[in-house]
Amino acid sequence: MKKPLLSLLGLLSLTALTWAETPATPKAAPGAWTPPAHSKLPPQVKRFGAPDAKDGLDYLAYLPASYDEDKTKLWPLVIFLHGSGERGKNVQVVRKTGLTETLETRGATSYVCLAPQCPPEGRGWNTAVLNKFLDQALQDFRVDKNRVILTGLSMGGFGTWNWGCEHPERFAALIPICGSGTPSKTTSLKGMPIWAFHGDADPNVKIAGDQAMVDAAKATGADVKFTIYPGVGHNSWTKAYNEPELDSWILAQKK
């Protein structure tokens, strides 16, 4: 009986020694995030405005593979507004979720996509700053000013409704996801193509707010589609940005 007992003790000692010699996996610092190494479409990192300007924005730029082949072609432009969780001073965080993540996973884009980062102190998207950002983008990229599509999720969904209502003349279409806004402002959206998305089990942004915006926009003459995902919570953007017909819908929009 002693030999089996000694063997068992020896095995336990060896296992403990092995665990002690195996380095622990380093833990990420709180709030840190590392861009995925497997990205099939890494973005360009750019800056609008002076480095310390209060009305400046860091942003990501995703370009079609053939963007540099034809210097005369004008591309559709999609502006993506992230949610509240991606605010800050590290623009790489904007790659975490939403349209940016979808494009990087897909590895291709059929339009120019620009994704600015809201500063950490911003409670929401500032349309005055965004207007200046868009002015500069129309100069810096070969895009068609008549084919600018605005989209965003959560806080960015609110931003999409708000910016779109305040300056409908700037956009060919709107794609708000799990957002909301002020229904009375939709009177400016007559004729605007809109494709909205929401999960009916969203605990963060209740679907009633988006439904009110959709109903008001329809009443004012907007061309509205509203896709509701049964049983889906706040993360309705994953399904929305992977809708098979979304890309062709985007490319069909023109003022």
FENFENKA-V819859 format. One record per pair of residues at least 6 apart in sequence whose C-alpha atoms are under 7 Angstrom apart, sorted by the first residue. I is the first residue (numbers start at 0). J is the second residue. If there is no record, write none. Layout:
BEGIN
i=I j=J
i=I j=J
END
This chain:
BEGIN
i=32 j=92
i=34 j=91
i=38 j=103
i=38 j=104
i=39 j=103
i=39 j=104
i=39 j=105
i=39 j=106
i=40 j=102
i=40 j=103
i=40 j=106
i=40 j=107
i=41 j=103
i=42 j=59
i=42 j=60
i=42 j=61
i=43 j=59
i=43 j=60
i=43 j=61
i=44 j=58
i=44 j=59
i=44 j=60
i=45 j=57
i=45 j=58
i=45 j=59
i=46 j=56
i=46 j=57
i=46 j=58
i=47 j=55
i=47 j=56
i=47 j=57
i=47 j=132
i=48 j=54
i=48 j=55
i=48 j=56
i=49 j=55
i=54 j=128
i=56 j=115
i=56 j=116
i=57 j=90
i=57 j=115
i=57 j=116
i=58 j=90
i=58 j=113
i=58 j=114
i=58 j=115
i=58 j=116
i=59 j=113
i=59 j=114
i=59 j=115
i=60 j=112
i=60 j=113
i=60 j=114
i=61 j=111
i=61 j=112
i=61 j=113
i=62 j=108
i=62 j=110
i=62 j=111
i=62 j=112
i=63 j=107
i=63 j=108
i=63 j=109
i=63 j=110
i=63 j=111
i=73 j=141
i=73 j=142
i=73 j=143
i=74 j=110
i=74 j=111
i=74 j=141
i=74 j=142
i=74 j=143
i=75 j=110
i=75 j=111
i=75 j=142
i=75 j=143
i=75 j=146
i=75 j=147
i=75 j=250
i=76 j=110
i=76 j=111
i=76 j=112
i=76 j=142
i=76 j=146
i=76 j=147
i=76 j=148
i=77 j=110
i=77 j=111
i=77 j=112
i=77 j=113
i=77 j=147
i=77 j=148
i=77 j=149
i=78 j=112
i=78 j=113
i=78 j=114
i=78 j=148
i=78 j=149
i=78 j=150
i=79 j=98
i=79 j=113
i=79 j=114
i=79 j=149
i=79 j=150
i=79 j=151
i=80 j=114
i=80 j=115
i=80 j=150
i=80 j=151
i=80 j=152
i=80 j=155
i=81 j=93
i=81 j=151
i=81 j=152
i=81 j=154
i=81 j=155
i=82 j=152
i=82 j=153
i=82 j=154
i=82 j=155
i=83 j=154
i=85 j=92
i=85 j=93
i=86 j=116
i=86 j=117
i=86 j=118
i=86 j=119
i=87 j=117
i=87 j=118
i=87 j=119
i=88 j=118
i=88 j=119
i=90 j=116
i=93 j=116
i=94 j=100
i=97 j=236
i=97 j=237
i=98 j=240
i=101 j=240
i=102 j=108
i=117 j=124
i=123 j=154
i=124 j=158
i=126 j=162
i=137 j=144
i=145 j=171
i=145 j=253
i=145 j=254
i=146 j=171
i=146 j=252
i=146 j=253
i=146 j=254
i=147 j=170
i=147 j=171
i=148 j=170
i=148 j=171
i=148 j=172
i=148 j=173
i=149 j=159
i=149 j=170
i=149 j=172
i=149 j=173
i=149 j=174
i=150 j=156
i=150 j=159
i=150 j=173
i=150 j=174
i=150 j=175
i=151 j=159
i=151 j=174
i=151 j=175
i=151 j=176
i=152 j=175
i=152 j=176
i=152 j=177
i=152 j=178
i=152 j=236
i=153 j=176
i=153 j=177
i=153 j=178
i=154 j=178
i=156 j=175
i=156 j=176
i=156 j=177
i=156 j=178
i=156 j=179
i=157 j=178
i=157 j=179
i=157 j=180
i=159 j=173
i=159 j=175
i=160 j=175
i=160 j=179
i=160 j=180
i=161 j=180
i=163 j=173
i=164 j=184
i=164 j=185
i=164 j=187
i=164 j=188
i=167 j=187
i=167 j=188
i=171 j=252
i=171 j=253
i=171 j=254
i=172 j=191
i=172 j=192
i=172 j=193
i=172 j=252
i=173 j=192
i=173 j=193
i=173 j=194
i=174 j=193
i=174 j=194
i=174 j=195
i=175 j=195
i=175 j=196
i=176 j=195
i=176 j=196
i=176 j=197
i=176 j=236
i=177 j=196
i=177 j=197
i=177 j=204
i=177 j=209
i=177 j=233
i=177 j=235
i=178 j=204
i=178 j=209
i=179 j=208
i=179 j=209
i=179 j=212
i=180 j=208
i=180 j=212
i=181 j=212
i=182 j=211
i=182 j=212
i=182 j=215
i=185 j=215
i=185 j=216
i=185 j=219
i=186 j=216
i=186 j=219
i=188 j=216
i=188 j=219
i=188 j=221
i=189 j=219
i=189 j=220
i=189 j=221
i=190 j=220
i=190 j=221
i=190 j=222
i=191 j=221
i=191 j=222
i=192 j=221
i=192 j=222
i=192 j=223
i=193 j=222
i=193 j=223
i=193 j=224
i=194 j=223
i=194 j=224
i=194 j=225
i=195 j=224
i=195 j=225
i=195 j=226
i=196 j=225
i=196 j=226
i=196 j=227
i=196 j=239
i=197 j=206
i=197 j=226
i=197 j=227
i=197 j=228
i=197 j=235
i=198 j=206
i=198 j=227
i=198 j=228
i=198 j=229
i=198 j=230
i=198 j=231
i=198 j=232
i=198 j=233
i=198 j=235
i=199 j=206
i=199 j=227
i=199 j=228
i=199 j=229
i=199 j=230
i=199 j=231
i=199 j=232
i=200 j=230
i=200 j=231
i=200 j=232
i=201 j=231
i=201 j=232
i=201 j=233
i=202 j=232
i=202 j=233
i=203 j=233
i=213 j=223
i=217 j=223
END
